[in-house]
Amino acid sequence: MELDNENRTYNAGDIVYVFYRNPHTQDVTNIQEAAVVMNPENPQELALFLYETYYPLSNELAVYTSIEQAEQDYQYYFGDVSEGPLE
């Protein structure tokens, strides 16, 4: 199973990086590592596994294959890369 997202192909087992908004403090966003996995609720789809939760992997998500690209876009959209778990 694979998903083509913005000319990138993702497969179960890939490690990617996403922007994650803190659910308790909405103005805090960090770059987080996530795993691409088979969606346990729909085995025909891929999902992101992040913080013990599955999120549908779709073209609506900003998904990065490298931390460097994620940090570059984070800098563009949010300013300085915040100190988070990946730094």
N, C-alpha and C positions, 0 to 999 in steps of 0.2 A: 504494500500500500504506500502510495506517495501522493504529495500535494504539490502542485506547481503554484508558487506564490510570488508574483512580481518577477517572473523569469528565474526563480530559484526553486529547486526541487527538494522537498523534505521527505525523509524516510524515518520510520520508527527506529529509535536508537540515536538519532542525531541530538546533539547538544546545541542549543541556541540561546540567544539573549533577547530579553524583552524589557520594555518599560513597565514597571509595576507600581501602581499607585497604592499607597498605604490606606487600607480601608478605614482605619481609625483616625487618620490625619490626612484628609483629602488633598492638602497642598504639598504633600511629600511624595516624590516619585523617585524611584531608584532603578538602576539596571540590575536585572536578576537573571541568573542562569536557569534555564528550563530544559526539560527533556521532551523530545517528540516521542509519543507513545501511541499505541492503538487505543482508541476510545473504548473504555469498558462498557459504556452504555450503547455504543453502536460500533461493532467491530469492523465495519466497512469504512470508518473515518479515522483520521488522525486527531490527536489532541495534544495539548501542552500539559505537562505535569509540573506543577509549581506549588510549593507549600502544601503538599499532601492533597491537592485539588486538581481535577482535570478541567481544562478549558478547551473548548472546540478550537481547532486550528483552522483559521479561515483567512481569506484575503483581506479582511478588515483589520488584522493585527499587524503591527510593526514588529517583524521578527528579523533578527540579525544573526548571521553565522559567525561573526567575529566580535569580540569585545571592543576592538578598536573602532569598528564601524558604528557600533551602538554608542560608544562614548562620543564620537564625532557628531552624530545626530542629536544626542542628548545635549551636548554643548550648544548646538544650533538652536534647539527648541527651548531649553530650560536654563541655559547659562552654565556655570561651572559644574562639573561632574561632582555630585555630592559624595561624601564619604559613606560608602556602603559596604556590604559584605564582600563585594568583589575586589575591593581595593586593599 
